[in-house]
Structures are given as structure tokens and as C-alpha cells.
Amino acid sequence: MPPRDEKYVPVSLEPDPVIEAYKKDIDRTLIRENLKLTPAERLAKLQSFMEAFHELRGAARRRA
């Protein structure tokens, strides 16, 4: 048996069944498109989304 290296962490190459179950519900094209953006562009996209979200939330509250 080779000497044990304290930095070694055993890793399984078998796919995790939980991850595999969720993969079918993920649109990977959206992830790829987002990863093509710079971090600054992703942040701007998030900020734009949040602004629209808050506008819609406010409109719904005024309507109620």
C-alpha cells in the first residue's frame, strides 16, 4: 500500500444521482450565454432584472 498523502482526498468519478436528476430540468444554454458575459455585464443584467421586479411588485401593491 502506498504511503498516505494528507493532501489526498478520494474522489468518486461516478455521477451523483441527485445531480443527474436535476440536470434534466436545467437549461444549460442560458448558463452558457450568461458565462459569455463579463462579471460587470452579469451584474448589470441582474440590476436591470431587480429594477423591473421592484417596479412590478410596486404596481401589484398599488393595484391591491
mmCIF file as gemmi writes it, N, C-alpha and C atoms, coordinates in Angstrom:
data_model
loop_
_atom_site.group_PDB
_atom_site.id
_atom_site.type_symbol
_atom_site.label_atom_id
_atom_site.label_alt_id
_atom_site.label_comp_id
_atom_site.label_asym_id
_atom_site.label_entity_id
_atom_site.label_seq_id
_atom_site.pdbx_PDB_ins_code
_atom_site.Cartn_x
_atom_site.Cartn_y
_atom_site.Cartn_z
_atom_site.occupancy
_atom_site.B_iso_or_equiv
_atom_site.pdbx_formal_charge
_atom_site.auth_seq_id
_atom_site.auth_asym_id
_atom_site.pdbx_PDB_model_num
ATOM 1 N N . MET Axp A 1 ? 0.844 -1.178 0 1 0 ? 1 A 1
ATOM 2 C CA . MET Axp A 1 ? 0 0 0 1 0 ? 1 A 1
ATOM 3 C C . MET Axp A 1 ? 0.891 1.244 0 1 0 ? 1 A 1
ATOM 4 N N . PRO Axp A 2 ? 0.621 2.237 -0.897 1 0 ? 2 A 1
ATOM 5 C CA . PRO Axp A 2 ? 1.447 3.443 -0.938 1 0 ? 2 A 1
ATOM 6 C C . PRO Axp A 2 ? 1.229 4.295 0.307 1 0 ? 2 A 1
ATOM 7 N N . PRO Axp A 3 ? 2.237 5.095 0.68 1 0 ? 3 A 1
ATOM 8 C CA . PRO Axp A 3 ? 2.067 5.965 1.853 1 0 ? 3 A 1
ATOM 9 C C . PRO Axp A 3 ? 0.915 6.939 1.63 1 0 ? 3 A 1
ATOM 10 N N . ARG Axp A 4 ? 0.204 7.23 2.689 1 0 ? 4 A 1
ATOM 11 C CA . ARG Axp A 4 ? -0.951 8.119 2.603 1 0 ? 4 A 1
ATOM 12 C C . ARG Axp A 4 ? -0.496 9.576 2.577 1 0 ? 4 A 1
ATOM 13 N N . ASP Axp A 5 ? -0.942 10.288 1.58 1 0 ? 5 A 1
ATOM 14 C CA . ASP Axp A 5 ? -0.645 11.718 1.463 1 0 ? 5 A 1
ATOM 15 C C . ASP Axp A 5 ? -1.801 12.468 2.115 1 0 ? 5 A 1
ATOM 16 N N . GLU Axp A 6 ? -1.517 13.325 3.077 1 0 ? 6 A 1
ATOM 17 C CA . GLU Axp A 6 ? -2.556 14.048 3.807 1 0 ? 6 A 1
ATOM 18 C C . GLU Axp A 6 ? -3.358 14.985 2.902 1 0 ? 6 A 1
ATOM 19 N N . LYS Axp A 7 ? -2.782 15.387 1.774 1 0 ? 7 A 1
ATOM 20 C CA . LYS Axp A 7 ? -3.471 16.291 0.853 1 0 ? 7 A 1
ATOM 21 C C . LYS Axp A 7 ? -4.433 15.527 -0.061 1 0 ? 7 A 1
ATOM 22 N N . TYR Axp A 8 ? -4.312 14.213 -0.103 1 0 ? 8 A 1
ATOM 23 C CA . TYR Axp A 8 ? -5.121 13.395 -0.998 1 0 ? 8 A 1
ATOM 24 C C . TYR Axp A 8 ? -6.539 13.274 -0.453 1 0 ? 8 A 1
ATOM 25 N N . VAL Axp A 9 ? -7.488 13.532 -1.321 1 0 ? 9 A 1
ATOM 26 C CA . VAL Axp A 9 ? -8.888 13.352 -0.971 1 0 ? 9 A 1
ATOM 27 C C . VAL Axp A 9 ? -9.487 12.405 -2 1 0 ? 9 A 1
ATOM 28 N N . PRO Axp A 10 ? -10.015 11.28 -1.563 1 0 ? 10 A 1
ATOM 29 C CA . PRO Axp A 10 ? -10.579 10.345 -2.53 1 0 ? 10 A 1
ATOM 30 C C . PRO Axp A 10 ? -11.779 10.968 -3.257 1 0 ? 10 A 1
ATOM 31 N N . VAL Axp A 11 ? -11.833 10.757 -4.548 1 0 ? 11 A 1
ATOM 32 C CA . VAL Axp A 11 ? -12.897 11.329 -5.361 1 0 ? 11 A 1
ATOM 33 C C . VAL Axp A 11 ? -13.545 10.218 -6.17 1 0 ? 11 A 1
ATOM 34 N N . SER Axp A 12 ? -14.846 10.219 -6.177 1 0 ? 12 A 1
ATOM 35 C CA . SER Axp A 12 ? -15.571 9.242 -6.982 1 0 ? 12 A 1
ATOM 36 C C . SER Axp A 12 ? -15.832 9.839 -8.357 1 0 ? 12 A 1
ATOM 37 N N . LEU Axp A 13 ? -15.597 9.05 -9.393 1 0 ? 13 A 1
ATOM 38 C CA . LEU Axp A 13 ? -15.868 9.505 -10.746 1 0 ? 13 A 1
ATOM 39 C C . LEU Axp A 13 ? -17.272 9.109 -11.197 1 0 ? 13 A 1
ATOM 40 N N . GLU Axp A 14 ? -18.004 8.44 -10.325 1 0 ? 14 A 1
ATOM 41 C CA . GLU Axp A 14 ? -19.379 8.069 -10.622 1 0 ? 14 A 1
ATOM 42 C C . GLU Axp A 14 ? -20.271 9.307 -10.498 1 0 ? 14 A 1
ATOM 43 N N . PRO Axp A 15 ? -21.213 9.499 -11.426 1 0 ? 15 A 1
ATOM 44 C CA . PRO Axp A 15 ? -22.106 10.663 -11.33 1 0 ? 15 A 1
ATOM 45 C C . PRO Axp A 15 ? -23.002 10.579 -10.091 1 0 ? 15 A 1
ATOM 46 N N . ASP Axp A 16 ? -23.209 11.719 -9.474 1 0 ? 16 A 1
ATOM 47 C CA . ASP Axp A 16 ? -24.084 11.79 -8.305 1 0 ? 16 A 1
ATOM 48 C C . ASP Axp A 16 ? -25.526 11.676 -8.787 1 0 ? 16 A 1
ATOM 49 N N . PRO Axp A 17 ? -26.312 10.726 -8.288 1 0 ? 17 A 1
ATOM 50 C CA . PRO Axp A 17 ? -27.68 10.545 -8.78 1 0 ? 17 A 1
ATOM 51 C C . PRO Axp A 17 ? -28.578 11.762 -8.54 1 0 ? 17 A 1
ATOM 52 N N . VAL Axp A 18 ? -28.343 12.485 -7.474 1 0 ? 18 A 1
ATOM 53 C CA . VAL Axp A 18 ? -29.159 13.682 -7.204 1 0 ? 18 A 1
ATOM 54 C C . VAL Axp A 18 ? -28.881 14.75 -8.253 1 0 ? 18 A 1
ATOM 55 N N . ILE Axp A 19 ? -27.621 14.979 -8.555 1 0 ? 19 A 1
ATOM 56 C CA . ILE Axp A 19 ? -27.254 15.966 -9.579 1 0 ? 19 A 1
ATOM 57 C C . ILE Axp A 19 ? -27.794 15.537 -10.93 1 0 ? 19 A 1
ATOM 58 N N . GLU Axp A 20 ? -27.676 14.269 -11.246 1 0 ? 20 A 1
ATOM 59 C CA . GLU Axp A 20 ? -28.181 13.762 -12.523 1 0 ? 20 A 1
ATOM 60 C C . GLU Axp A 20 ? -29.687 13.966 -12.64 1 0 ? 20 A 1
ATOM 61 N N . ALA Axp A 21 ? -30.422 13.811 -11.546 1 0 ? 21 A 1
ATOM 62 C CA . ALA Axp A 21 ? -31.877 14.003 -11.559 1 0 ? 21 A 1
ATOM 63 C C . ALA Axp A 21 ? -32.237 15.453 -11.849 1 0 ? 21 A 1
ATOM 64 N N . TYR Axp A 22 ? -31.473 16.393 -11.314 1 0 ? 22 A 1
ATOM 65 C CA . TYR Axp A 22 ? -31.756 17.816 -11.532 1 0 ? 22 A 1
ATOM 66 C C . TYR Axp A 22 ? -31.313 18.3 -12.905 1 0 ? 22 A 1
ATOM 67 N N . LYS Axp A 23 ? -30.307 17.676 -13.49 1 0 ? 23 A 1
ATOM 68 C CA . LYS Axp A 23 ? -29.751 18.126 -14.774 1 0 ? 23 A 1
ATOM 69 C C . LYS Axp A 23 ? -30.799 18.212 -15.871 1 0 ? 23 A 1
ATOM 70 N N . LYS Axp A 24 ? -31.765 17.301 -15.872 1 0 ? 24 A 1
ATOM 71 C CA . LYS Axp A 24 ? -32.766 17.287 -16.93 1 0 ? 24 A 1
ATOM 72 C C . LYS Axp A 24 ? -33.653 18.53 -16.902 1 0 ? 24 A 1
ATOM 73 N N . ASP Axp A 25 ? -33.72 19.215 -15.777 1 0 ? 25 A 1
ATOM 74 C CA . ASP Axp A 25 ? -34.564 20.399 -15.636 1 0 ? 25 A 1
ATOM 75 C C . ASP Axp A 25 ? -33.807 21.713 -15.804 1 0 ? 25 A 1
ATOM 76 N N . ILE Axp A 26 ? -32.539 21.651 -16.147 1 0 ? 26 A 1
ATOM 77 C CA . ILE Axp A 26 ? -31.706 22.843 -16.266 1 0 ? 26 A 1
ATOM 78 C C . ILE Axp A 26 ? -31.504 23.19 -17.738 1 0 ? 26 A 1
ATOM 79 N N . ASP Axp A 27 ? -31.75 24.449 -18.087 1 0 ? 27 A 1
ATOM 80 C CA . ASP Axp A 27 ? -31.495 24.918 -19.449 1 0 ? 27 A 1
ATOM 81 C C . ASP Axp A 27 ? -30.045 25.396 -19.502 1 0 ? 27 A 1
ATOM 82 N N . ARG Axp A 28 ? -29.169 24.541 -19.965 1 0 ? 28 A 1
ATOM 83 C CA . ARG Axp A 28 ? -27.741 24.854 -19.964 1 0 ? 28 A 1
ATOM 84 C C . ARG Axp A 28 ? -27.388 25.945 -20.967 1 0 ? 28 A 1
ATOM 85 N N . THR Axp A 29 ? -28.248 26.167 -21.968 1 0 ? 29 A 1
ATOM 86 C CA . THR Axp A 29 ? -27.951 27.234 -22.928 1 0 ? 29 A 1
ATOM 87 C C . THR Axp A 29 ? -27.975 28.588 -22.23 1 0 ? 29 A 1
ATOM 88 N N . LEU Axp A 30 ? -28.863 28.765 -21.263 1 0 ? 30 A 1
ATOM 89 C CA . LEU Axp A 30 ? -28.905 30.027 -20.515 1 0 ? 30 A 1
ATOM 90 C C . LEU Axp A 30 ? -27.636 30.22 -19.691 1 0 ? 30 A 1
ATOM 91 N N . ILE Axp A 31 ? -27.163 29.142 -19.11 1 0 ? 31 A 1
ATOM 92 C CA . ILE Axp A 31 ? -25.924 29.212 -18.324 1 0 ? 31 A 1
ATOM 93 C C . ILE Axp A 31 ? -24.761 29.582 -19.235 1 0 ? 31 A 1
ATOM 94 N N . ARG Axp A 32 ? -24.682 28.925 -20.399 1 0 ? 32 A 1
ATOM 95 C CA . ARG Axp A 32 ? -23.584 29.218 -21.331 1 0 ? 32 A 1
ATOM 96 C C . ARG Axp A 32 ? -23.619 30.675 -21.778 1 0 ? 32 A 1
ATOM 97 N N . GLU Axp A 33 ? -24.819 31.166 -22.119 1 0 ? 33 A 1
ATOM 98 C CA . GLU Axp A 33 ? -24.947 32.556 -22.566 1 0 ? 33 A 1
ATOM 99 C C . GLU Axp A 33 ? -24.517 33.518 -21.46 1 0 ? 33 A 1
ATOM 100 N N . ASN Axp A 34 ? -24.906 33.223 -20.226 1 0 ? 34 A 1
ATOM 101 C CA . ASN Axp A 34 ? -24.524 34.082 -19.107 1 0 ? 34 A 1
ATOM 102 C C . ASN Axp A 34 ? -23.018 34.069 -18.881 1 0 ? 34 A 1
ATOM 103 N N . LEU Axp A 35 ? -22.401 32.914 -19.056 1 0 ? 35 A 1
ATOM 104 C CA . LEU Axp A 35 ? -20.958 32.815 -18.83 1 0 ? 35 A 1
ATOM 105 C C . LEU Axp A 35 ? -20.148 33.514 -19.92 1 0 ? 35 A 1
ATOM 106 N N . LYS Axp A 36 ? -20.775 33.818 -21.045 1 0 ? 36 A 1
ATOM 107 C CA . LYS Axp A 36 ? -20.097 34.589 -22.093 1 0 ? 36 A 1
ATOM 108 C C . LYS Axp A 36 ? -19.988 36.065 -21.7 1 0 ? 36 A 1
ATOM 109 N N . LEU Axp A 37 ? -20.816 36.498 -20.757 1 0 ? 37 A 1
ATOM 110 C CA . LEU Axp A 37 ? -20.798 37.894 -20.314 1 0 ? 37 A 1
ATOM 111 C C . LEU Axp A 37 ? -19.674 38.107 -19.316 1 0 ? 37 A 1
ATOM 112 N N . THR Axp A 38 ? -19.202 39.341 -19.245 1 0 ? 38 A 1
ATOM 113 C CA . THR Axp A 38 ? -18.216 39.676 -18.22 1 0 ? 38 A 1
ATOM 114 C C . THR Axp A 38 ? -18.944 39.768 -16.88 1 0 ? 38 A 1
ATOM 115 N N . PRO Axp A 39 ? -18.224 39.708 -15.77 1 0 ? 39 A 1
ATOM 116 C CA . PRO Axp A 39 ? -18.883 39.88 -14.475 1 0 ? 39 A 1
ATOM 117 C C . PRO Axp A 39 ? -19.657 41.205 -14.39 1 0 ? 39 A 1
ATOM 118 N N . ALA Axp A 40 ? -19.103 42.267 -14.959 1 0 ? 40 A 1
ATOM 119 C CA . ALA Axp A 40 ? -19.792 43.568 -14.931 1 0 ? 40 A 1
ATOM 120 C C . ALA Axp A 40 ? -21.098 43.508 -15.733 1 0 ? 40 A 1
ATOM 121 N N . GLU Axp A 41 ? -21.066 42.809 -16.86 1 0 ? 41 A 1
ATOM 122 C CA . GLU Axp A 41 ? -22.285 42.673 -17.666 1 0 ? 41 A 1
ATOM 123 C C . GLU Axp A 41 ? -23.334 41.832 -16.941 1 0 ? 41 A 1
ATOM 124 N N . ARG Axp A 42 ? -22.882 40.797 -16.261 1 0 ? 42 A 1
ATOM 125 C CA . ARG Axp A 42 ? -23.822 39.963 -15.489 1 0 ? 42 A 1
ATOM 126 C C . ARG Axp A 42 ? -24.446 40.763 -14.361 1 0 ? 42 A 1
ATOM 127 N N . LEU Axp A 43 ? -23.646 41.578 -13.708 1 0 ? 43 A 1
ATOM 128 C CA . LEU Axp A 43 ? -24.168 42.411 -12.627 1 0 ? 43 A 1
ATOM 129 C C . LEU Axp A 43 ? -25.181 43.423 -13.165 1 0 ? 43 A 1
ATOM 130 N N . ALA Axp A 44 ? -24.886 44.043 -14.308 1 0 ? 44 A 1
ATOM 131 C CA . ALA Axp A 44 ? -25.814 44.993 -14.919 1 0 ? 44 A 1
ATOM 132 C C . ALA Axp A 44 ? -27.13 44.3 -15.281 1 0 ? 44 A 1
ATOM 133 N N . LYS Axp A 45 ? -27.032 43.08 -15.778 1 0 ? 45 A 1
ATOM 134 C CA . LYS Axp A 45 ? -28.228 42.306 -16.128 1 0 ? 45 A 1
ATOM 135 C C . LYS Axp A 45 ? -29.059 42.01 -14.869 1 0 ? 45 A 1
ATOM 136 N N . LEU Axp A 46 ? -28.397 41.635 -13.797 1 0 ? 46 A 1
ATOM 137 C CA . LEU Axp A 46 ? -29.078 41.372 -12.532 1 0 ? 46 A 1
ATOM 138 C C . LEU Axp A 46 ? -29.739 42.637 -11.999 1 0 ? 46 A 1
ATOM 139 N N . GLN Axp A 47 ? -29.021 43.752 -12.049 1 0 ? 47 A 1
ATOM 140 C CA . GLN Axp A 47 ? -29.583 45.011 -11.556 1 0 ? 47 A 1
ATOM 141 C C . GLN Axp A 47 ? -30.81 45.415 -12.37 1 0 ? 47 A 1
ATOM 142 N N . SER Axp A 48 ? -30.755 45.235 -13.673 1 0 ? 48 A 1
ATOM 143 C CA . SER Axp A 48 ? -31.891 45.544 -14.532 1 0 ? 48 A 1
ATOM 144 C C . SER Axp A 48 ? -33.089 44.665 -14.181 1 0 ? 48 A 1
ATOM 145 N N . PHE Axp A 49 ? -32.822 43.394 -13.962 1 0 ? 49 A 1
ATOM 146 C CA . PHE Axp A 49 ? -33.891 42.474 -13.576 1 0 ? 49 A 1
ATOM 147 C C . PHE Axp A 49 ? -34.519 42.885 -12.249 1 0 ? 49 A 1
ATOM 148 N N . MET Axp A 50 ? -33.677 43.224 -11.276 1 0 ? 50 A 1
ATOM 149 C CA . MET Axp A 50 ? -34.185 43.606 -9.952 1 0 ? 50 A 1
ATOM 150 C C . MET Axp A 50 ? -34.998 44.896 -10.017 1 0 ? 50 A 1
ATOM 151 N N . GLU Axp A 51 ? -34.575 45.851 -10.838 1 0 ? 51 A 1
ATOM 152 C CA . GLU Axp A 51 ? -35.341 47.089 -11.001 1 0 ? 51 A 1
ATOM 153 C C . GLU Axp A 51 ? -36.728 46.78 -11.57 1 0 ? 51 A 1
ATOM 154 N N . ALA Axp A 52 ? -36.79 45.93 -12.585 1 0 ? 52 A 1
ATOM 155 C CA . ALA Axp A 52 ? -38.074 45.546 -13.177 1 0 ? 52 A 1
ATOM 156 C C . ALA Axp A 52 ? -38.926 44.796 -12.158 1 0 ? 52 A 1
ATOM 157 N N . PHE Axp A 53 ? -38.301 43.94 -11.378 1 0 ? 53 A 1
ATOM 158 C CA . PHE Axp A 53 ? -39.012 43.188 -10.348 1 0 ? 53 A 1
ATOM 159 C C . PHE Axp A 53 ? -39.65 44.134 -9.332 1 0 ? 53 A 1
ATOM 160 N N . HIS Axp A 54 ? -38.88 45.108 -8.866 1 0 ? 54 A 1
ATOM 161 C CA . HIS Axp A 54 ? -39.406 46.048 -7.871 1 0 ? 54 A 1
ATOM 162 C C . HIS Axp A 54 ? -40.516 46.917 -8.46 1 0 ? 54 A 1
ATOM 163 N N . GLU Axp A 55 ? -40.407 47.286 -9.725 1 0 ? 55 A 1
ATOM 164 C CA . GLU Axp A 55 ? -41.472 48.048 -10.38 1 0 ? 55 A 1
ATOM 165 C C . GLU Axp A 55 ? -42.758 47.225 -10.426 1 0 ? 55 A 1
ATOM 166 N N . LEU Axp A 56 ? -42.655 45.97 -10.824 1 0 ? 56 A 1
ATOM 167 C CA . LEU Axp A 56 ? -43.833 45.1 -10.882 1 0 ? 56 A 1
ATOM 168 C C . LEU Axp A 56 ? -44.424 44.862 -9.496 1 0 ? 56 A 1
ATOM 169 N N . ARG Axp A 57 ? -43.576 44.694 -8.526 1 0 ? 57 A 1
ATOM 170 C CA . ARG Axp A 57 ? -44.04 44.48 -7.155 1 0 ? 57 A 1
ATOM 171 C C . ARG Axp A 57 ? -44.792 45.723 -6.658 1 0 ? 57 A 1
ATOM 172 N N . GLY Axp A 58 ? -44.232 46.894 -6.941 1 0 ? 58 A 1
ATOM 173 C CA . GLY Axp A 58 ? -44.902 48.127 -6.536 1 0 ? 58 A 1
ATOM 174 C C . GLY Axp A 58 ? -46.238 48.303 -7.239 1 0 ? 58 A 1
ATOM 175 N N . ALA Axp A 59 ? -46.293 47.953 -8.526 1 0 ? 59 A 1
ATOM 176 C CA . ALA Axp A 59 ? -47.546 48.072 -9.29 1 0 ? 59 A 1
ATOM 177 C C . ALA Axp A 59 ? -48.594 47.118 -8.716 1 0 ? 59 A 1
ATOM 178 N N . ALA Axp A 60 ? -48.184 45.941 -8.334 1 0 ? 60 A 1
ATOM 179 C CA . ALA Axp A 60 ? -49.113 44.969 -7.753 1 0 ? 60 A 1
ATOM 180 C C . ALA Axp A 60 ? -49.639 45.453 -6.409 1 0 ? 60 A 1
ATOM 181 N N . ARG Axp A 61 ? -48.804 46.087 -5.618 1 0 ? 61 A 1
ATOM 182 C CA . ARG Axp A 61 ? -49.249 46.615 -4.327 1 0 ? 61 A 1
ATOM 183 C C . ARG Axp A 61 ? -50.212 47.779 -4.5 1 0 ? 61 A 1
ATOM 184 N N . ARG Axp A 62 ? -49.937 48.632 -5.48 1 0 ? 62 A 1
ATOM 185 C CA . ARG Axp A 62 ? -50.845 49.776 -5.718 1 0 ? 62 A 1
ATOM 186 C C . ARG Axp A 62 ? -52.195 49.293 -6.21 1 0 ? 62 A 1
ATOM 187 N N . ARG Axp A 63 ? -52.184 48.197 -6.941 1 0 ? 63 A 1
ATOM 188 C CA . ARG Axp A 63 ? -53.429 47.657 -7.502 1 0 ? 63 A 1
ATOM 189 C C . ARG Axp A 63 ? -54.297 47.006 -6.426 1 0 ? 63 A 1
ATOM 190 N N . ALA Axp A 64 ? -53.662 46.442 -5.425 1 0 ? 64 A 1
ATOM 191 C CA . ALA Axp A 64 ? -54.392 45.701 -4.377 1 0 ? 64 A 1
ATOM 192 C C . ALA Axp A 64 ? -55.141 46.599 -3.43 1 0 ? 64 A 1
